[in-house]
Amino acid sequence: MTMKLYFDPHSRAQVAKWMLDEAGVDYEIVPTLIREKAHKTPEFLKINPAGKLPALVDGRTRIFENAAICMYVAEKFPGKRLAPPVGSPERGRYLSLMVYSTSQLEPAMGDAIMKIRSNNSARGWTNFEAAKDAVERELGEGPYLFGAQFTAADVMIGSMFIWHRAFGGRSNRPKIDAYIHRLQARPKGMKFG
Ligand SMILES: N[C@@H](CCC(=O)N[C@@H](CS)C(=O)NCC(=O)O)C(=O)O
């Protein structure tokens, strides 16, 4: 059965699409336009109770939140080598970066776009500059977060910066800018922004 991606092109559903495209697997797009409130229908809320895009349905499995979708796809198609294998030494760092991308980097990036200035790390994240420091440390010499191997962590972390650019933001970090260009130059790279 073909996987179904609930998608609006002007949304973070582009992140899940990028992941599926990098995996090179079959999937079907189910247009779900936010401006038509298609993400708030009772049918859609049974898939994603939060009423947000994206969501992925694979037979009887439903997955919401981009990080979960990316991990699911990497796990379902291990041959695509989009995640360090379970049991490998890199696996812990991979899981950490996947969760970090959405628990700290995403809200910090959101604050930056909304021009919310706060150093109150009691919320669970600090600010976008602190997040950039962390990403720079993890990137090391690159070219990707896991050296030469492109993974779902690059989709999650990279897409946050691509999204930030789409809203007119600039990282002002040459190392991160070079990384984003590298990601967008990939044949299947997330193009907007
Ligand atoms: N952390 C979530 C963010 C999802 C999200 O905020 N989606 C937005 C679109 S970019 C949405 O559906 N907003 C509509 C709404 O909340 O009503 C993810 O990565 O899946």
The ligand as an SDF file (V2000), in Angstrom:
LIG
                    3D

 20 19  0  0  0  0  0  0  0  0999 V2000
    6.7320   20.4620   14.9280 N   0  0  0  0  0  0  0  0  0  0  0  0
    5.7040   20.2520   13.9470 C   0  0  0  0  0  0  0  0  0  0  0  0
    5.2480   21.5820   13.3890 C   0  0  0  0  0  0  0  0  0  0  0  0
    4.0200   21.4170   12.5410 C   0  0  0  0  0  0  0  0  0  0  0  0
    3.4070   22.7700   12.2000 C   0  0  0  0  0  0  0  0  0  0  0  0
    3.5090   23.7310   12.9680 O   0  0  0  0  0  0  0  0  0  0  0  0
    2.7410   22.8450   11.0400 N   0  0  0  0  0  0  0  0  0  0  0  0
    2.0950   24.0690   10.6320 C   0  0  0  0  0  0  0  0  0  0  0  0
    2.3670   24.3610    9.1790 C   0  0  0  0  0  0  0  0  0  0  0  0
    3.9920   24.9310    8.9110 S   0  0  0  0  0  0  0  0  0  0  0  0
    0.5760   23.9140   10.7450 C   0  0  0  0  0  0  0  0  0  0  0  0
    0.0440   22.8930   10.4000 O   0  0  0  0  0  0  0  0  0  0  0  0
   -0.0680   24.9910   11.1610 N   0  0  0  0  0  0  0  0  0  0  0  0
   -1.4870   25.1000   11.1060 C   0  0  0  0  0  0  0  0  0  0  0  0
   -2.1470   25.1990   12.4560 C   0  0  0  0  0  0  0  0  0  0  0  0
   -1.4800   25.0220   13.4730 O   0  0  0  0  0  0  0  0  0  0  0  0
   -3.3290   25.4720   12.4420 O   0  0  0  0  0  0  0  0  0  0  0  0
    6.2440   19.3500   12.8320 C   0  0  0  0  0  0  0  0  0  0  0  0
    7.4290   19.4100   12.5570 O   0  0  0  0  0  0  0  0  0  0  0  0
    5.4970   18.5540   12.2750 O   0  0  0  0  0  0  0  0  0  0  0  0
  1  2  1  0
  2  3  1  0
  2 18  1  0
  3  4  1  0
  4  5  1  0
  5  6  2  0
  5  7  1  0
  7  8  1  0
  8  9  1  0
  8 11  1  0
  9 10  1  0
 11 12  2  0
 11 13  1  0
 13 14  1  0
 14 15  1  0
 15 16  2  0
 15 17  1  0
 18 19  2  0
 18 20  1  0
M  END
$$$$
